[in-house]
Amino acid sequence: MNAKEIREKTLPELKEQLAKLKEELFNLRFQHAINQLDNPMRIGAVKKDIARVQTVIREKEIRDAANA
């Protein structure tokens, strides 16, 4: 997932995407704890995706507040 794809989404879509990513991160951490995780690098990738989505959400909130 790249920043361009994220910026094209609406605020409700971003919040839904954020919830899905957080759930995926939880599941990955759980799998890692019980040694069933195939690709541990996926945890870092999901964390970065979460950060990207949170950044875009914050940018949109600031922009909406400035326009109001």
The first five atom37 places (N, CA, C, CB, O) and aatype in JSON, in Angstrom:
{
  "aatype": [12, 2, 0, 11, 6, 9, 1, 6, 11, 16, 10, 14, 6, 10, 11, 6, 5, 10, 0, 11, 10, 11, 6, 6, 10, 13, 2, 10, 1, 13, 5, 8, 0, 9, 2, 5, 10, 3, 2, 14, 12, 1, 9, 7, 0, 19, 11, 11, 3, 9, 0, 1, 19, 5, 16, 19, 9, 1, 6, 11, 6, 9, 1, 3, 0, 0, 2, 0],
  "atom_mask": [
    [1, 1, 1, 1, 1],
    [1, 1, 1, 1, 1],
    [1, 1, 1, 1, 1],
    [1, 1, 1, 1, 1],
    [1, 1, 1, 1, 1],
    [1, 1, 1, 1, 1],
    [1, 1, 1, 1, 1],
    [1, 1, 1, 1, 1],
    [1, 1, 1, 1, 1],
    [1, 1, 1, 1, 1],
    [1, 1, 1, 1, 1],
    [1, 1, 1, 1, 1],
    [1, 1, 1, 1, 1],
    [1, 1, 1, 1, 1],
    [1, 1, 1, 1, 1],
    [1, 1, 1, 1, 1],
    [1, 1, 1, 1, 1],
    [1, 1, 1, 1, 1],
    [1, 1, 1, 1, 1],
    [1, 1, 1, 1, 1],
    [1, 1, 1, 1, 1],
    [1, 1, 1, 1, 1],
    [1, 1, 1, 1, 1],
    [1, 1, 1, 1, 1],
    [1, 1, 1, 1, 1],
    [1, 1, 1, 1, 1],
    [1, 1, 1, 1, 1],
    [1, 1, 1, 1, 1],
    [1, 1, 1, 1, 1],
    [1, 1, 1, 1, 1],
    [1, 1, 1, 1, 1],
    [1, 1, 1, 1, 1],
    [1, 1, 1, 1, 1],
    [1, 1, 1, 1, 1],
    [1, 1, 1, 1, 1],
    [1, 1, 1, 1, 1],
    [1, 1, 1, 1, 1],
    [1, 1, 1, 1, 1],
    [1, 1, 1, 1, 1],
    [1, 1, 1, 1, 1],
    [1, 1, 1, 1, 1],
    [1, 1, 1, 1, 1],
    [1, 1, 1, 1, 1],
    [1, 1, 1, 0, 1],
    [1, 1, 1, 1, 1],
    [1, 1, 1, 1, 1],
    [1, 1, 1, 1, 1],
    [1, 1, 1, 1, 1],
    [1, 1, 1, 1, 1],
    [1, 1, 1, 1, 1],
    [1, 1, 1, 1, 1],
    [1, 1, 1, 1, 1],
    [1, 1, 1, 1, 1],
    [1, 1, 1, 1, 1],
    [1, 1, 1, 1, 1],
    [1, 1, 1, 1, 1],
    [1, 1, 1, 1, 1],
    [1, 1, 1, 1, 1],
    [1, 1, 1, 1, 1],
    [1, 1, 1, 1, 1],
    [1, 1, 1, 1, 1],
    [1, 1, 1, 1, 1],
    [1, 1, 1, 1, 1],
    [1, 1, 1, 1, 1],
    [1, 1, 1, 1, 1],
    [1, 1, 1, 1, 1],
    [1, 1, 1, 1, 1],
    [1, 1, 1, 1, 1]
  ],
  "atom_positions": [
    [[0.85, -1.17, 0.0], [0.0, 0.0, 0.0], [0.9, 1.24, 0.0], [-0.97, 0.0, 1.23], [1.81, 1.35, 0.82]],
    [[0.64, 2.15, -0.92], [1.46, 3.36, -0.95], [0.62, 4.58, -0.57], [2.09, 3.54, -2.33], [-0.6, 4.5, -0.47]],
    [[1.29, 5.7, -0.37], [0.63, 6.91, 0.11], [-0.4, 7.43, -0.89], [1.67, 7.98, 0.4], [-1.42, 7.98, -0.49]],
    [[-0.14, 7.27, -2.17], [-1.08, 7.76, -3.18], [-2.42, 7.03, -3.08], [-0.49, 7.57, -4.6], [-3.48, 7.66, -3.14]],
    [[-2.38, 5.71, -2.91], [-3.61, 4.94, -2.77], [-4.36, 5.35, -1.51], [-3.3, 3.44, -2.73], [-5.59, 5.42, -1.51]],
    [[-3.63, 5.61, -0.45], [-4.26, 5.98, 0.82], [-4.91, 7.35, 0.71], [-3.23, 5.98, 1.95], [-6.02, 7.55, 1.21]],
    [[-4.24, 8.3, 0.07], [-4.77, 9.66, -0.03], [-6.04, 9.74, -0.87], [-3.72, 10.59, -0.61], [-6.82, 10.68, -0.72]],
    [[-6.25, 8.77, -1.76], [-7.43, 8.77, -2.61], [-8.69, 8.34, -1.86], [-7.21, 7.86, -3.8], [-9.81, 8.58, -2.33]],
    [[-8.53, 7.72, -0.69], [-9.67, 7.23, 0.06], [-10.3, 8.34, 0.9], [-9.25, 6.06, 0.96], [-9.66, 9.33, 1.24]],
    [[-11.59, 8.14, 1.22], [-12.28, 9.1, 2.08], [-11.97, 8.81, 3.54], [-13.81, 9.04, 1.83], [-11.4, 7.77, 3.87]],
    [[-12.33, 9.73, 4.4], [-12.03, 9.59, 5.83], [-12.68, 8.34, 6.44], [-12.49, 10.82, 6.57], [-12.0, 7.62, 7.17]],
    [[-13.96, 8.06, 6.18], [-14.55, 6.82, 6.72], [-13.86, 5.55, 6.2], [-16.03, 6.76, 6.39], [-13.69, 4.58, 6.95]],
    [[-13.46, 5.55, 4.93], [-12.75, 4.4, 4.38], [-11.4, 4.22, 5.07], [-12.55, 4.56, 2.86], [-10.98, 3.1, 5.34]],
    [[-10.73, 5.33, 5.36], [-9.44, 5.27, 6.04], [-9.57, 4.72, 7.45], [-8.79, 6.65, 6.08], [-8.75, 3.92, 7.9]],
    [[-10.61, 5.14, 8.14], [-10.82, 4.65, 9.5], [-11.14, 3.15, 9.5], [-11.95, 5.43, 10.19], [-10.72, 2.41, 10.39]],
    [[-11.88, 2.71, 8.49], [-12.17, 1.28, 8.36], [-10.89, 0.51, 8.04], [-13.24, 1.05, 7.25], [-10.65, -0.56, 8.6]],
    [[-10.07, 1.06, 7.15], [-8.8, 0.43, 6.8], [-7.88, 0.35, 8.03], [-8.1, 1.22, 5.67], [-7.19, -0.65, 8.22]],
    [[-7.88, 1.4, 8.84], [-7.06, 1.42, 10.05], [-7.49, 0.32, 11.01], [-7.15, 2.79, 10.73], [-6.65, -0.35, 11.61]],
    [[-8.77, 0.14, 11.17], [-9.28, -0.92, 12.05], [-8.86, -2.3, 11.55], [-10.82, -0.83, 12.17], [-8.47, -3.16, 12.33]],
    [[-8.93, -2.51, 10.24], [-8.53, -3.79, 9.66], [-7.04, -4.05, 9.87], [-8.86, -3.84, 8.17], [-6.63, -5.16, 10.19]],
    [[-6.24, -3.0, 9.68], [-4.8, -3.16, 9.86], [-4.44, -3.46, 11.31], [-4.07, -1.9, 9.39], [-3.56, -4.28, 11.58]],
    [[-5.12, -2.8, 12.24], [-4.84, -3.07, 13.65], [-5.23, -4.5, 14.02], [-5.6, -2.07, 14.53], [-4.54, -5.15, 14.81]],
    [[-6.32, -4.97, 13.46], [-6.73, -6.36, 13.71], [-5.7, -7.33, 13.12], [-8.14, -6.64, 13.1], [-5.35, -8.34, 13.74]],
    [[-5.22, -7.02, 11.92], [-4.21, -7.87, 11.3], [-2.93, -7.89, 12.13], [-3.91, -7.39, 9.87], [-2.31, -8.94, 12.3]],
    [[-2.53, -6.73, 12.65], [-1.33, -6.66, 13.49], [-1.51, -7.5, 14.75], [-1.02, -5.21, 13.86], [-0.58, -8.19, 15.17]],
    [[-2.68, -7.43, 15.34], [-2.95, -8.25, 16.53], [-2.8, -9.73, 16.2], [-4.37, -7.97, 17.07], [-2.15, -10.47, 16.94]],
    [[-3.39, -10.15, 15.08], [-3.31, -11.55, 14.68], [-1.88, -11.98, 14.39], [-4.18, -11.79, 13.46], [-1.48, -13.09, 14.74]],
    [[-1.11, -11.11, 13.75], [0.28, -11.43, 13.46], [1.09, -11.57, 14.75], [0.9, -10.35, 12.57], [1.91, -12.48, 14.87]],
    [[0.86, -10.68, 15.7], [1.58, -10.77, 16.97], [1.2, -12.05, 17.72], [1.27, -9.53, 17.85], [2.05, -12.68, 18.34]],
    [[-0.05, -12.41, 17.64], [-0.5, -13.64, 18.29], [0.17, -14.85, 17.65], [-2.04, -13.77, 18.21], [0.66, -15.74, 18.35]],
    [[0.19, -14.89, 16.33], [0.85, -15.99, 15.63], [2.34, -16.04, 15.96], [0.65, -15.86, 14.12], [2.91, -17.11, 16.11]],
    [[2.95, -14.87, 16.06], [4.37, -14.81, 16.39], [4.64, -15.37, 17.79], [4.88, -13.37, 16.29], [5.64, -16.04, 18.02]],
    [[3.74, -15.08, 18.7], [3.92, -15.54, 20.08], [3.84, -17.06, 20.2], [2.86, -14.9, 20.98], [4.51, -17.65, 21.05]],
    [[3.05, -17.68, 19.35], [2.93, -19.14, 19.43], [3.72, -19.83, 18.32], [1.46, -19.55, 19.35], [3.49, -21.0, 18.01]],
    [[4.66, -19.09, 17.73], [5.59, -19.63, 16.72], [4.91, -20.22, 15.5], [6.45, -20.67, 17.35], [5.34, -21.26, 15.0]],
    [[3.86, -19.58, 15.02], [3.2, -20.04, 13.79], [3.31, -19.02, 12.67], [1.75, -20.35, 14.07], [2.68, -19.18, 11.63]],
    [[4.09, -17.98, 12.88], [4.19, -16.92, 11.88], [5.21, -17.3, 10.81], [4.59, -15.57, 12.54], [6.36, -17.6, 11.11]],
    [[4.77, -17.3, 9.55], [5.65, -17.68, 8.44], [6.6, -16.54, 8.06], [4.81, -18.08, 7.22], [7.78, -16.77, 7.79]],
    [[6.08, -15.31, 8.03], [6.87, -14.17, 7.58], [6.87, -13.08, 8.66], [6.32, -13.61, 6.24], [5.96, -12.25, 8.68]],
    [[7.88, -13.05, 9.54], [7.9, -12.05, 10.6], [8.09, -10.62, 10.09], [8.99, -12.38, 11.58], [7.82, -9.66, 10.81]],
    [[8.56, -10.47, 8.86], [8.73, -9.13, 8.29], [7.38, -8.46, 8.04], [9.54, -9.2, 6.98], [7.31, -7.24, 7.9]],
    [[6.34, -9.25, 7.98], [4.99, -8.7, 7.75], [4.55, -7.79, 8.9], [3.97, -9.84, 7.56], [3.79, -6.85, 8.69]],
    [[5.02, -8.08, 10.12], [4.66, -7.25, 11.28], [5.14, -5.82, 11.05], [5.27, -7.82, 12.59], [4.38, -4.88, 11.27]],
    [[6.37, -5.65, 10.62], [6.91, -4.32, 10.35], [6.17, -3.62, 9.24], [0.0, 0.0, 0.0], [5.93, -2.41, 9.31]],
    [[5.81, -4.36, 8.2], [5.1, -3.77, 7.07], [3.72, -3.28, 7.49], [4.97, -4.79, 5.93], [3.27, -2.22, 7.05]],
    [[3.04, -4.06, 8.33], [1.71, -3.65, 8.8], [1.82, -2.42, 9.7], [1.01, -4.82, 9.56], [0.99, -1.52, 9.62]],
    [[2.84, -2.38, 10.54], [3.04, -1.2, 11.39], [3.25, 0.06, 10.55], [4.24, -1.42, 12.32], [2.72, 1.12, 10.87]],
    [[4.01, -0.07, 9.48], [4.25, 1.08, 8.6], [2.97, 1.5, 7.89], [5.33, 0.75, 7.57], [2.71, 2.69, 7.72]],
    [[2.16, 0.52, 7.47], [0.88, 0.84, 6.84], [-0.04, 1.57, 7.82], [0.19, -0.44, 6.32], [-0.73, 2.51, 7.44]],
    [[-0.04, 1.13, 9.07], [-0.85, 1.8, 10.09], [-0.4, 3.25, 10.24], [-0.75, 1.05, 11.45], [-1.23, 4.15, 10.32]],
    [[0.9, 3.46, 10.29], [1.44, 4.82, 10.44], [1.06, 5.69, 9.24], [2.96, 4.78, 10.6], [0.72, 6.86, 9.41]],
    [[1.12, 5.12, 8.04], [0.74, 5.88, 6.84], [-0.72, 6.29, 6.89], [1.01, 5.07, 5.58], [-1.07, 7.44, 6.58]],
    [[-1.58, 5.36, 7.26], [-3.02, 5.65, 7.32], [-3.3, 6.7, 8.39], [-3.82, 4.35, 7.61], [-4.08, 7.62, 8.17]],
    [[-2.66, 6.58, 9.56], [-2.87, 7.56, 10.62], [-2.4, 8.94, 10.19], [-2.15, 7.13, 11.89], [-3.03, 9.94, 10.52]],
    [[-1.3, 9.0, 9.46], [-0.78, 10.29, 8.99], [-1.76, 10.95, 8.03], [0.58, 10.1, 8.3], [-2.03, 12.14, 8.14]],
    [[-2.3, 10.19, 7.1], [-3.24, 10.75, 6.12], [-4.54, 11.16, 6.81], [-3.53, 9.72, 4.99], [-5.12, 12.19, 6.46]],
    [[-4.99, 10.38, 7.78], [-6.2, 10.75, 8.53], [-5.97, 12.09, 9.21], [-6.56, 9.65, 9.58], [-6.83, 12.97, 9.16]],
    [[-4.83, 12.25, 9.84], [-4.53, 13.51, 10.54], [-4.43, 14.67, 9.56], [-3.21, 13.38, 11.34], [-4.92, 15.77, 9.85]],
    [[-3.81, 14.46, 8.41], [-3.72, 15.51, 7.39], [-5.11, 15.95, 6.95], [-2.92, 15.02, 6.18], [-5.37, 17.15, 6.8]],
    [[-6.0, 15.0, 6.73], [-7.36, 15.32, 6.3], [-8.13, 16.06, 7.4], [-8.11, 14.04, 5.91], [-8.89, 16.99, 7.11]],
    [[-7.94, 15.66, 8.66], [-8.59, 16.34, 9.76], [-8.12, 17.79, 9.87], [-8.33, 15.6, 11.07], [-8.93, 18.69, 10.09]],
    [[-6.85, 18.02, 9.73], [-6.3, 19.38, 9.8], [-6.82, 20.22, 8.64], [-4.75, 19.35, 9.78], [-7.2, 21.37, 8.83]],
    [[-6.84, 19.64, 7.42], [-7.33, 20.35, 6.27], [-8.81, 20.7, 6.4], [-7.1, 19.52, 5.02], [-9.22, 21.8, 6.04]],
    [[-9.61, 19.76, 6.93], [-11.03, 20.01, 7.13], [-11.26, 21.09, 8.18], [-11.74, 18.72, 7.54], [-12.17, 21.91, 8.03]],
    [[-10.45, 21.11, 9.23], [-10.58, 22.12, 10.27], [-10.2, 23.5, 9.74], [-9.71, 21.76, 11.47], [-10.79, 24.5, 10.13]],
    [[-9.2, 23.55, 8.85], [-8.78, 24.82, 8.29], [-9.82, 25.37, 7.32], [-7.43, 24.67, 7.59], [-9.98, 26.59, 7.21]],
    [[-10.53, 24.49, 6.62], [-11.55, 24.91, 5.68], [-12.85, 25.31, 6.36], [-11.81, 23.81, 4.69], [-13.67, 26.0, 5.76]],
    [[-13.05, 24.89, 7.57], [-14.31, 25.17, 8.27], [-14.33, 26.53, 8.9], [-14.56, 24.13, 9.33], [-15.32, 26.91, 9.52]]
  ]
}
